[in-house]
């Protein structure tokens, strides 16, 4: 049905995306720890700019997927796997970094778990955030590992390959528009 090389390529691609998402989380962690995210929360203009950039990126990804040829995006993976992994990493990174709701999560949710009388609030905050980030990375790696088989199967079925790409493109487009026009 599919080869071991295909399976491992999907596993490694999933790992690259996971590390990209994790790196994006680190951007939010440091931004929140050093007050930059507070500016986003306090400034509707700054928040809107990030929201628009995030929406544009999601729309770009979605429309690109919807308008691309029927060829599976994974059919040319063997040509330059290093370049592919770099692209997958940056896609995960940008998707997470440009999501303003992640910034708000680190501003609003995490501080609730820090005692106000803690001697070093920033260190406590960073430790909690790194624990969250590490757990998120582990979760993403597990999902990548278990979904690699499905990715390899989809790659070898032209109908499924096109259908999943179009579905993903539609979802990215929907999320981009929702980010632009939705509340919050």
Backbone as a ProteinNet text record, in pm:
[ID]
protein_1_A
[PRIMARY]
XXXXXXXXXXXXXXXXXXXXXXXXXXXXXXXXXXXXXXXXXXXXXXXXXXXXXXXXXXXXXXXXXXXXXXXXXXXXXXXXXXXXXXXXXXXXXXXXXXXXXXXXXXXXXXXXXXXXXXXXXXXXXXXXXXXXXXXXXXXXXXXXXXXXXXXXXXXXXXXXXXXXXXXXXXXXXXXXXXXXXXXX
[TERTIARY]
83	0	87	169.8	263	392	499.3	630.2	668.1	766.1	818.2	876.2	936.7	993.6	884.3	767.9	655.8	611	598	552.9	648.2	777.6	874.8	878.4	855.3	851.4	734.8	621.4	507.3	533	598.1	631.8	724	828.5	926	861.5	773.6	702.5	613.8	545.7	462.9	546.2	664.1	754	800.4	831.2	873.5	761.9	638	524.6	508.7	525.3	512.7	616.9	740	844.6	819.7	761.5	724.6	618.3	516.4	410.8	470.9	560.5	626.4	710.3	780.6	859.8	768.8	653.3	556.2	504.1	486.4	443.7	548.9	675.8	783.2	781.9	747	735.7	630.7	517.2	410.3	450.8	521.1	564	654.9	756.8	850	783.8	695.6	625	538.7	470.2	385.5	469.9	577.8	661.9	724.5	753.5	819.9	728.5	598.2	501.7	453.6	509.8	468	323.2	288.3	150.8	52.1	97	9.7	-27.1	67.1	39.2	-70.2	-59.3	-162.9	-298.9	-299.9	-426.7	-483.2	-394.6	-438.8	-466.3	-404.6	-419.2	-503.8	-624.7	-709.6	-647.1	-570.4	-507.1	-400.3	-314.7	-211.1	-274.6	-378.6	-448.9	-507.6	-568.7	-628.7	-523.4	-406.1	-299.5	-258.6	-237.9	-201.4	-315.3	-436.5	-553.1	-561.5	-537.6	-542.4	-428.9	-308	-195.5	-221.3	-273.4	-305.9	-413.4	-516.9	-623.1	-572.4	-485.3	-426.8	-345.6	-268.7	-187	-275.9	-379.1	-471	-542.9	-585.2	-649.3	-553	-429.6	-328.8	-313.4	-297.5	-281.3	-405.7	-524	-647.1	-671.8	-656.7	-681.6	-576.7	-452.4	-348.6	-386.2	-435.6	-475.3	-597	-691.3	-812.6	-783.7	-692.1	-664.9	-552.8	-484.4	-372.6	-423.2	-334.1	-368.2	-407.8	-466.7	-515.5	-403.6	-281	-167.8	-154	-127.8	-110.9	10.9	1.9	117.5	232.2	205.7	310.7	371.8	328.3	380.3	523.5	567.8	704.4	792.1	755.8	830.9	973.1	994.8	1126.9	1228.7	1184.2	1276.1	1367.2	1311.9	1391.9	1333.1	1352.6	1289.9	1336.3	1461.5	1511.1	1435	1413.6	1337.9	1193.5	1136.4	998.7	987.1	1078	1071.8	1087.2	1171.7	1188	1056.3	992	865	756.5	749.8	650.1	674.3	800.7	833.7	784	816.7	778.3	627.1	557.5	411.5	354	404.6	360.3	393.3	514.4	558.9	470.5	449.9	369.9	224.1	169.9	29.9	10.7	102.5	88.9	127.1	232	278.2	176.1	109.6	13.8	-127.5	-142.3	-272.4	-283.3	-360.7	-367.9	-431.9	-508.8	-573.7	-473.6	-365.2	-259.2	-196.3	-173.8	-117.9	-211.1	-339.3	-435.6	-439.5	-421.3	-417.2	-306.6	-189.5	-76.6	-90.3	-167.8	-188.5	-297.2	-405.5	-523.8	-524.6	-490.2	-508.9	-394.6	-273	-158.4	-138.7	-150.1	-125.4	-217.4	-330.4	-421.5	-359.5	-254.8	-193.2	-65.3	-43.4	74.5	27.1	81.5	46.1	95.7	10.1	49.8	169.7	193.4	304.2	433.4	436.8	556.3	672.3	790.1	905	948.7	941.3	980	870	782.5	665.5	707.1	803.8	843.2	899	982.3	1036.7	922.7	831.6	716.9	633.8	613.1	535.6	604.7	734.5	809.2	808.3	822.9	820.9	685.9	577.5	444	425.1	469.2	453.7	538.3	659.5	744.5	685.3	625.2	557.6	443.3	365.6	255.7	309.7	414.5	472.7	527.5	595.4	650.2	538.1	434.1	320.1	253.5	240.5	183.3	268.7	400.6	491.6	478.4	475.9	460.5	329.5	221.9	92.7	98.4	156.1	166.8	250.7	357.3	441.4	365.2	284.6	202.9	101.8	36.5	-60.1	10.6	128.2	203.8	237.9	281	320.1	201	87.7	-27.6	-101.1	-87.9	-156	-69.3	56.3	145	93.1	39.7	-15.1	-128.7	-216.4	-327.9	-275.5	-173.1	-114.9	-55.6	11.6	70.8	-37.8	-146.1	-258.1	-322.5	-345.6	-408.6	-320.7	-190	-97.6	-116	-143.7	-152.7	-293.6	-387.3	-523.1	-553.4	-553.4	-567.8	-694.8	-806.4	-932.8	-922.4	-874.2	-860	-761.4	-654.5	-553.8	-612.5	-685	-747.1	-855.4	-937.8	-1048.5	-997	-893.7	-842.9	-775	-706.9	-643.3	-748.8	-855.3	-961.5	-1034.7	-1057.6	-1121.8	-1034.7	-904.8	-813.9	-808.9	-805.8	-806.4	-932.2	-1046.1	-1171.9	-1171.2	-1116.8	-1110.8	-1017.9	-900.7	-809.1	-873.9	-943	-1011.5	-1119.6	-1197.7	-1303	-1241.8	-1135.7	-1073.4	-1012.9	-955.9	-901.8	-1010.6	-1122.4	-1234.9	-1295.9	-1303.4	-1359.2	-1269.3	-1138.5	-1045.8	-1061.9	-1083.3	-1104.1	-1234.6	-1343.3	-1474.6	-1540.6	-1482.8	-1542	-1522	-1595.4	-1581.2	-1457.2	-1411.7	-1295.5	-1166.5
-120	0	125.8	143.9	255.8	208.3	278.8	235.6	295	233.4	280.7	420.9	448.5	581.6	688.2	659.1	753.2	777.8	669.8	681.2	768.1	743.3	821.4	966.5	991.7	1129.2	1204.8	1136.9	1199.8	1220.2	1124.3	1138.9	1258.7	1266.5	1375.7	1510.6	1511.7	1636.1	1680.1	1584.8	1616.8	1668.6	1609.5	1657.3	1799.8	1829.3	1964.9	2065.1	2028.5	2117.4	2135.9	2027.6	2035.1	2129.6	2117.5	2206.7	2351.4	2370.7	2505.7	2566.7	2488.3	2535	2565.4	2476.7	2499.3	2625.8	2652.3	2775.3	2898	2886.5	2996	3020.9	2912.8	2926.3	2999.4	2970.2	3039	3189.4	3227.7	3371.4	3434.4	3368.8	3422.4	3422	3319	3310.9	3428.2	3450.4	3560.1	3696.1	3706.7	3833.4	3865.2	3765.3	3788.4	3813.9	3738.5	3754	3892.1	3949.6	4078.6	4193.4	4169.5	4276.6	4310.2	4249.9	4285.1	4242.2	4125.6	4078.6	4166.7	4227.3	4318.7	4437.7	4479.5	4588.3	4542.8	4418.6	4364.8	4363.3	4323.8	4316	4455.9	4551.8	4687	4772.6	4739.7	4821.8	4750.4	4798.2	4737.1	4745.1	4849.9	4865	4756.8	4736.4	4634	4495.7	4471.5	4343.2	4323.7	4428.8	4420.7	4393.8	4455.5	4433.1	4286	4228.6	4086.7	4000.2	4037.6	3962.6	3965.1	4080.9	4094.3	4013.7	4023.2	3946	3795.4	3752.3	3610.9	3566.3	3649.2	3617.8	3612.9	3706.6	3706.7	3579.9	3539.8	3420	3296.3	3285.2	3171.3	3174.4	3292.4	3303.9	3265.3	3310.7	3275.6	3123.9	3059.6	2914.1	2844.8	2889.9	2827.7	2843.5	2963.8	2989.4	2917.7	2914.9	2841.2	2693.8	2636.6	2495.4	2474.2	2565.2	2550.8	2565.5	2654	2681.4	2596.6	2521	2442.7	2329.6	2281.9	2171.7	2050.3	1952.7	1834.6	1744.1	1775.3	1695.6	1705.1	1594.2	1591.3	1673.5	1752.3	1830.6	1742.4	1616.6	1528.5	1444.1	1459.7	1376.6	1411.7	1529.5	1567.7	1580.7	1508.2	1519	1466.5	1367	1308	1401.5	1503.7	1591.9	1669.4	1732.7	1814.5	1808.1	1696.5	1683.3	1789.4	1833.5	1935.1	2066.5	2106.2	2228.6	2213.6	2095.7	2070.7	2084	2023	2027.5	2169.5	2246.8	2387.4	2462.7	2438.5	2504.6	2463.7	2335	2285.6	2347.8	2356.4	2419.3	2563.9	2639.8	2781.4	2799.4	2708.3	2716.8	2698.8	2599.9	2580.6	2700.5	2753.4	2869.3	2991.2	3023.5	3141.4	3126.7	3008.1	2986.1	3011.5	2966.7	2985.8	3126.3	3181.3	3314.5	3422.1	3407.3	3509.1	3487	3398.2	3373.9	3457.5	3566.1	3654.8	3588.5	3483.9	3417.5	3340.2	3297.8	3232.5	3335	3455.3	3561.7	3590.5	3599.2	3625.7	3511.8	3388.3	3274.1	3292.6	3331.9	3346	3468.2	3566.3	3685	3660.8	3595.4	3584.2	3455.4	3343.9	3215.2	3179.3	3185.3	3137.7	3215	3348	3420.2	3379.8	3319.5	3276.5	3169.4	3103.2	2994.2	3035.5	3165.4	3217.2	3291.9	3253.1	3320.4	3464.1	3560	3700.9	3735.1	3659.2	3689.7	3615.7	3557.2	3487.2	3585	3540.8	3631.3	3672.5	3581.3	3617	3571.4	3662.3	3630.5	3591	3658	3627.3	3485.6	3444.8	3308	3206.8	3231.3	3140.8	3133.4	3248	3254.3	3174.3	3195.7	3125.7	2974.4	2931.1	2787.1	2727.8	2792.7	2741.8	2738.8	2842.7	2848.9	2743.7	2721.1	2618.8	2479.7	2457	2328.6	2312.6	2418.6	2414.7	2388.4	2460.3	2446.2	2305.3	2251.1	2116.4	2013.8	2026	1934.5	1946.6	2068.8	2089.9	2027	2040	1979.7	1827.6	1769.3	1623.4	1580.2	1653.4	1620.1	1627.5	1734.7	1749.9	1638.5	1597.9	1489.8	1357.2	1333.8	1211.6	1212.4	1325	1336	1314.5	1374.5	1357.4	1210.7	1143.8	1003.3	917.2	935.6	850.4	888.7	1011.8	1050.8	1029.2	991.5	968.9	857.3	752.5	642.1	691.4	772	825.4	913.4	994	1078.9	997.9	890	804.9	736.8	694.8	632.8	734.5	854.1	959.9	995	996.5	1030.2	937	812.9	713.1	696.4	774.8	771.3	911.2	924.8	1056.1	1127.6	1053.8	1116.2	1170	1087.4	1131.8	1247	1241.7	1346.3	1481.7	1482.3	1606.7	1652.5	1558.2	1594	1652.5	1591.5	1644.3	1779.4	1796.9	1926.2	2035.6	2005.6	2104.7	2132.4	2027.2	2045.1	2132.1	2101.8	2182.3	2326.5	2344.1	2479	2555.1	2487	2549.4	2587.3	2498.9	2528.4	2646.2	2648.6	2761	2892.1	2888.3	3007.8	3051.3	2955.8	2985	3046.9	2983.8	3036	3174.4	3197.8	3329.7	3435.2	3403.2	3497.4	3516.5	3408.6	3416	3502	3489.4	3570.1	3718.2	3745.9	3884.2	3943.5	3868.8	3926.5	3882.1	3784.1	3734.9	3833	3808.6	3895.1	3854.3	3938.8	3926	3950.4
0	0	0	98.8	101.4	164.7	130.8	176.7	311.5	372	499.4	486	370	347.1	351	289.4	293.4	437.1	512.1	650	731.1	718.5	794.2	749.4	622	574.6	638.3	652.3	718.2	867.4	930.9	1072.5	1091.4	1009.9	1022.8	988.1	888.8	855	970.9	1031.9	1148.8	1264.7	1280.2	1385.5	1355.9	1230.5	1193.2	1222.2	1187.4	1216.2	1367	1442.1	1588.7	1647.9	1600.4	1651.2	1608	1489.6	1446.1	1536	1568.1	1659.4	1796.7	1843.1	1972	1972.7	1862.7	1852.9	1853.1	1787.7	1791	1931.6	2007.4	2146.5	2227.8	2201.6	2274.1	2247.6	2125.8	2094.4	2185.7	2199.1	2285	2431.9	2474.2	2613.9	2648.4	2566.6	2596.1	2578.1	2479.7	2460.6	2582	2634.1	2751.3	2875.9	2891.2	3010.4	3018.1	2903.2	2903.9	2862.7	2868.3	2854.9	2715.6	2613.8	2478.1	2454.1	2505.5	2487.8	2563.4	2671.3	2744.5	2656.3	2572.3	2478	2380.7	2333.7	2244.4	2311.9	2438	2510.8	2537.4	2562.3	2596	2473.1	2361.5	2242.1	2137.5	2118.6	2016.2	1877.1	1850.6	1719.7	1698.4	1798.5	1786.8	1772.2	1849.7	1841.4	1701.9	1648.5	1514.2	1406.7	1420.8	1322.9	1322.5	1440.1	1449.3	1396.4	1427.9	1381.3	1228	1169.4	1022.8	958.6	1015	961.1	970.7	1083.9	1101	1003.7	987.2	892.1	749.2	713.9	578.8	553.1	652.9	635.6	618.9	700	686.8	552.2	509.2	378	266.2	276	176.2	168	283.6	284	228.5	270.6	226	77.5	27.1	-115.1	-200.3	-153.8	-226	-237.1	-129.8	-132.9	-222.5	-217.1	-298.4	-447.3	-482.9	-623.8	-683.8	-601.2	-653.7	-742.1	-824.8	-914.7	-833.2	-900	-830.1	-780.9	-814.1	-769.7	-617.9	-556	-411.2	-371.8	-263.7	-221.9	-174.9	-150.2	-101.4	-211.8	-336.6	-443.7	-481.9	-446.5	-479.9	-355.8	-251	-126.2	-138.7	-220.6	-231.8	-292.6	-365	-436.8	-341	-242.9	-151.9	-12.1	59.4	190.5	290.1	279.1	372.5	353.3	228.4	199.6	244.6	224.2	267.6	418.9	491.4	637.5	688.7	622.2	658.8	638.1	522.8	492.8	592.8	624.9	720.7	858.7	900.1	1028	1030.9	925	921.9	913.6	847.9	845	984.9	1057.9	1196	1283.2	1263.9	1341	1314.3	1186	1152	1194.7	1175.5	1212.9	1361.5	1443.2	1587.6	1630.5	1572.2	1610.5	1575.3	1461.9	1417.5	1472.6	1568.3	1629.4	1756.5	1752.3	1869.3	1990.9	1969	2082.1	2166.2	2106.1	2183.8	2277.9	2227.8	2312.8	2429.9	2402.2	2509.2	2610.5	2565.6	2656.3	2759.2	2712.7	2803.9	2894.4	2852.4	2936.4	3040.1	2999.2	3084.2	3166.9	3106.8	3172.9	3267.3	3220.8	3299.1	3429.7	3431	3556.6	3671.8	3642.6	3748.8	3838.2	3789.1	3862.9	3935	3943.8	4014	4137.7	4251.3	4376.8	4371.8	4410.7	4403.8	4491.6	4597	4686.4	4649.1	4527.9	4480.4	4470.2	4511.9	4513.1	4372.1	4275.3	4138.9	4042.8	4013	3930.8	3789.4	3731.8	3593.2	3582.2	3679	3675.8	3690.6	3782.1	3800.4	3673.4	3614	3490.7	3379.3	3363	3259.5	3281.5	3405.3	3434.5	3395.9	3435.9	3399.7	3248.1	3182.4	3036.3	2966.2	3014.7	2953.1	2974.1	3090.3	3113.5	3013.7	2996.9	2899.6	2759.2	2722.2	2589.1	2567.1	2667.5	2657	2641.3	2721.2	2709	2572.2	2523.2	2390	2281.4	2294.9	2197.3	2198.6	2317.4	2328.3	2263.4	2290.3	2231.2	2078	2025.4	1879.7	1817.9	1885.8	1834.8	1833.9	1935.8	1940.2	1826.7	1806.2	1695.7	1562.1	1545.1	1420.3	1397.7	1502	1490.5	1448.3	1515.5	1487.3	1358.5	1315.1	1191.2	1067.3	1085.8	971	881	939.3	858.6	770.6	829.5	751	638.1	665.6	562	448.2	482.6	379.3	295.5	359.6	286.6	192.9	244.2	163.6	43.7	64.1	-44.9	-164.3	-137.3	-243.8	-300.1	-253.6	-306.6	-361.1	-493.3	-557.9	-512.1	-503.1	-463.1	-320.2	-228.6	-89.5	-77.6	-154.1	-150.7	-190.7	-301.1	-348.8	-251.3	-205.1	-115.2	16.3	74.6	201.4	182.5	67.8	42.7	27	-45.7	-64.5	67.2	146.1	276.3	366.7	371.6	453	402.7	270.2	213.6	251.9	246.3	286.7	434.3	518.8	662.4	691.4	627	647.6	602.1	489.3	439.5	538	586.1	684.8	811	864.1	985.6	963	845	814.1	812.2	746.7	742.6	882.4	956	1092.1	1180.2	1162.3	1239.1	1204.1	1077.2	1034.1	1082.3	1063.5	1085.8	1215.5	1284.4	1407.7	1520.9	1625.9	1743.7	1821.5	1905.8	1995.1	1928.8
[MASK]
++++++++++++++++++++++++++++++++++++++++++++++++++++++++++++++++++++++++++++++++++++++++++++++++++++++++++++++++++++++++++++++++++++++++++++++++++++++++++++++++++++++++++++++++++++++++

